Amino acid sequence: MTLKLYAHPFSSYCQKVLTAFYENGTPFELRLLSHDDPQWMANAP
């Protein structure tokens, strides 16, 4: 099972998680959130 990370590109919290995933080699799918894209915001958990 691949992890899905719903993240905003300017969020420092998301950047910390991305750094940990890359350092550990954790497989994940990055889903970028944007307030001007209602499709992504509607599908976010």
GUNU-203838 format. One record per atom (N, C-alpha, C, O): residue number from 1; x, y, z; atom name; residue in one letter. Coordinates in Angstrom, 1 decimal. Each point is the difference from the previous one (the first is absolute). Layout:
% GUNU-203838
i,xx,yy,zz,at,aa
NUM,X,Y,Z,CA,A
...
//
This chain:
% GUNU-203838
i,xx,yy,zz,at,aa
1,0.8,-1.2,0.0,N,M
1,-0.8,1.2,0.0,CA,M
1,0.9,1.2,0.0,C,M
1,0.9,0.2,0.8,O,M
2,-1.2,0.7,-1.7,N,T
2,0.8,1.3,-0.1,CA,T
2,-0.7,1.1,0.8,C,T
2,-1.2,0.1,-0.1,O,T
3,2.0,0.6,0.9,N,L
3,-0.6,1.1,0.7,CA,L
3,-0.3,1.1,-0.9,C,L
3,0.7,0.3,-1.0,O,L
4,-1.7,0.5,1.3,N,K
4,-0.4,1.2,-0.7,CA,K
4,0.2,1.2,0.9,C,K
4,-0.6,0.0,1.1,O,K
5,1.4,0.9,-1.5,N,L
5,0.2,1.2,0.7,CA,L
5,-0.7,1.2,-0.6,C,L
5,0.4,0.4,-1.1,O,L
6,-1.5,0.1,1.7,N,Y
6,-0.7,1.2,-0.5,CA,Y
6,0.7,1.2,0.6,C,Y
6,0.0,0.2,1.3,O,Y
7,0.6,0.6,-2.1,N,A
7,0.9,1.1,0.5,CA,A
7,-0.2,1.2,-0.8,C,A
7,-0.3,0.0,-1.2,O,A
8,0.5,1.1,1.9,N,H
8,0.1,1.3,-0.6,CA,H
8,1.5,0.4,-0.2,C,H
8,0.8,-0.2,0.9,O,H
9,-0.4,0.7,-2.1,N,P
9,1.4,0.2,-0.2,CA,P
9,0.7,1.0,0.9,C,P
9,1.2,-0.1,0.2,O,P
10,-2.0,1.0,0.5,N,F
10,0.7,1.0,0.8,CA,F
10,-0.1,-0.4,1.5,C,F
10,0.4,0.8,0.9,O,F
11,-1.0,-1.9,-0.6,N,S
11,-0.1,-0.5,1.4,CA,S
11,1.3,-0.5,0.6,C,S
11,0.6,-0.9,-0.6,O,S
12,-0.1,1.5,1.7,N,S
12,1.2,-0.5,0.6,CA,S
12,-0.2,-1.4,0.6,C,S
12,1.0,-0.8,0.0,O,S
13,-2.2,0.5,0.4,N,Y
13,-0.3,-1.3,0.6,CA,Y
13,0.1,-1.1,-1.1,C,Y
13,0.6,-1.0,0.2,O,Y
14,-1.1,1.3,-1.3,N,C
14,0.1,-0.9,-1.1,CA,C
14,1.4,-0.2,-0.5,C,C
14,0.4,-1.1,-0.4,O,C
15,0.4,2.2,0.4,N,Q
15,1.4,-0.1,-0.4,CA,Q
15,0.8,-1.0,0.9,C,Q
15,0.9,-0.7,-0.4,O,Q
16,-1.2,0.8,1.7,N,K
16,0.6,-0.9,1.0,CA,K
16,-0.3,-1.5,-0.3,C,K
16,0.9,-0.8,0.0,O,K
17,-2.1,0.5,-0.4,N,V
17,-0.4,-1.3,-0.3,CA,V
17,0.6,-0.5,-1.3,C,V
17,0.5,-1.1,-0.1,O,V
18,-0.4,2.0,-0.9,N,L
18,0.6,-0.3,-1.3,CA,L
18,1.5,-0.3,0.3,C,L
18,0.5,-1.0,-0.6,O,L
19,0.2,1.7,1.4,N,T
19,1.4,-0.2,0.3,CA,T
19,0.2,-1.4,0.6,C,T
19,0.9,-0.7,-0.4,O,T
20,-1.8,0.4,1.4,N,A
20,0.2,-1.3,0.6,CA,A
20,-0.3,-1.1,-1.0,C,A
20,0.7,-1.0,0.0,O,A
21,-1.7,1.1,-0.8,N,F
21,-0.3,-1.0,-1.0,CA,F
21,1.2,-0.2,-1.0,C,F
21,0.3,-1.2,-0.3,O,F
22,0.2,2.2,-0.2,N,Y
22,1.2,-0.1,-0.9,CA,Y
22,1.2,-0.6,0.7,C,Y
22,0.7,-0.8,-0.6,O,Y
23,-0.4,1.2,1.8,N,E
23,1.2,-0.5,0.7,CA,E
23,-0.2,-1.5,0.3,C,E
23,1.0,-0.7,-0.1,O,E
24,-2.2,0.3,0.5,N,N
24,-0.2,-1.4,0.3,CA,N
24,-0.3,-0.9,-1.2,C,N
24,0.0,-1.2,0.1,O,N
25,-0.2,1.8,-1.3,N,G
25,-0.3,-0.8,-1.2,CA,G
25,-1.4,-0.5,0.1,C,G
25,-0.3,-1.1,-0.6,O,G
26,-0.6,1.7,1.3,N,T
26,-1.4,-0.4,0.1,CA,T
26,-0.8,0.2,-1.2,C,T
26,0.0,1.2,-0.5,O,T
27,-0.6,-2.2,-0.1,N,P
27,-0.8,0.3,-1.2,CA,P
27,-1.3,0.7,0.3,C,P
27,-0.7,-0.4,1.0,O,P
28,0.4,1.4,-1.7,N,F
28,-1.2,0.8,0.2,CA,F
28,-0.5,0.7,-1.3,C,F
28,0.8,0.1,-0.9,O,F
29,-2.0,0.3,0.9,N,E
29,-0.6,0.7,-1.1,CA,E
29,-0.3,1.4,0.5,C,E
29,-0.7,0.2,1.0,O,E
30,1.3,0.8,-1.6,N,L
30,-0.2,1.4,0.4,CA,L
30,-1.2,0.6,-0.7,C,L
30,-0.1,0.0,-1.2,O,L
31,-0.9,0.5,2.0,N,R
31,-1.2,0.7,-0.5,CA,R
31,0.1,1.4,0.4,C,R
31,-0.2,0.3,1.2,O,R
32,0.5,0.6,-2.1,N,L
32,0.1,1.4,0.3,CA,L
32,-1.4,0.6,0.1,C,L
32,-0.9,-0.1,-0.8,O,L
33,0.7,0.9,1.9,N,L
33,-1.3,0.6,0.3,CA,L
33,0.1,1.5,-0.4,C,L
33,1.1,0.6,0.2,O,L
34,-2.2,-0.1,-0.8,N,S
34,0.0,1.4,-0.3,CA,S
34,-1.4,0.5,0.2,C,S
34,-1.0,-0.6,-0.3,O,S
35,0.9,1.8,0.9,N,H
35,-1.3,0.5,0.3,CA,H
35,-0.8,0.4,-1.2,C,H
35,-1.2,0.1,0.0,O,H
36,1.9,0.1,-1.2,N,D
36,-0.7,0.4,-1.2,CA,D
36,-0.3,-1.2,-0.9,C,D
36,-0.5,0.2,-1.1,O,D
37,0.7,-1.4,1.6,N,D
37,-0.4,-1.2,-0.7,CA,D
37,-1.0,-0.8,0.8,C,D
37,0.4,-0.8,0.8,O,D
38,-1.7,1.0,-1.1,N,P
38,-1.1,-0.6,0.8,CA,P
38,0.0,-1.6,-0.1,C,P
38,-0.4,-0.6,1.0,O,P
39,0.9,0.1,-2.1,N,Q
39,0.0,-1.5,-0.1,CA,Q
39,0.9,-0.6,1.1,C,Q
39,-0.4,-1.0,0.6,O,Q
40,1.6,1.5,-0.4,N,W
40,0.9,-0.5,1.0,CA,W
40,-0.5,0.2,1.4,C,W
40,0.1,-0.9,0.9,O,W
41,-0.7,2.1,-0.6,N,M
41,-0.5,0.3,1.3,CA,M
41,-1.2,-0.9,0.3,C,M
41,-0.2,-0.4,1.2,O,M
42,-0.6,0.0,-2.2,N,A
42,-1.2,-0.8,0.3,CA,A
42,0.4,-1.5,0.3,C,A
42,-0.7,-0.7,0.7,O,A
43,1.9,0.3,-1.3,N,N
43,0.4,-1.4,0.2,CA,N
43,1.0,-0.2,1.2,C,N
43,0.3,-1.1,0.3,O,N
44,0.0,2.2,0.3,N,A
44,1.0,-0.1,1.2,CA,A
44,-0.8,-0.6,1.1,C,A
44,-1.2,0.3,0.3,O,A
45,1.9,-1.2,0.5,N,P
45,-0.7,-0.6,1.2,CA,P
45,-0.3,1.0,1.1,C,P
45,-0.5,-0.3,1.0,O,P
//
